[in-house]
């Protein structure tokens, strides 16, 4: 069986760290998990109540591809309440996690072979997802004095896009 070269990406080392932490925890060590960006608290009570009600009152199945319209509208309204931003709900897309959102966004924005700049250090998944989609990643060195963000003077002129994000887990 032939295997695609698109899967030939750098390993996501955090999974190795997470496995080592789980082994240490199973051996009785107290571990403060800082290796992955997952919640350390339960979902908000209101969200759990809504979910429980939805599970009792209707069939569970696929939703609209971009997410439930009422949820998208509420998220758009939340941006207005919190940030004073007038956000059209049609610009809100619900995904089951950030990696799915990255894949949708990068696929919509770039064609195969496009050159996309990423600040280094950076979140490893960005590079892996871009490479798996057939995009060329251009690592751009960053400095603490610029909050680990690329600055215009460091940008190559032949980029098709630039990913600006926290160097930590999003």
Phi, psi and omega in degrees: 000135178278138179246134181295143177285349180294339178276359181276074182242161178301143178295150179269090189304332183301331179292325175294319178296318180297319178296318178296320178295320179295320178296317179296321179294318179296333178276003175101001179280145175278122183241131170262110186283115176232012187273337180229155180270068176238153184300145176253007180230161178292165174297152178304146183304318181297321179293319179296321179295316178298317179297315179300317179296316180297324181290333181273336191254350183204172179289147176260131180192197180291148175257181173302142186308323182270358181114159180301128181305320181295322178292317179298319179294320181292321178295318177299318179295322178300319177298324176293315181296315186277320190242357182069026182258130176271098186253124177289125180303336179292346178267001179261130178235131180265127176233159180284000179177171184292326182297320176296321177295319178299313182300315178299313183295313183294323178294321180288329187269330191230143173270160177307135179092350180299149180259118183240125179277141178225135176292141176237127008287160181203175180289119188300330183297328179303310182298315182298316181294315179300315180295319179296333178273004178081023179260152178268125177266136178243109182281130182243117180299142180233168182226154180302322182297341177250022179059033179057039176242145174298146177243154185309322182296337183264359186275129172296152183279348185257026178281144172267343179192164179223125177267117179251117184202170175295142176289349178270182176297133184298000000 
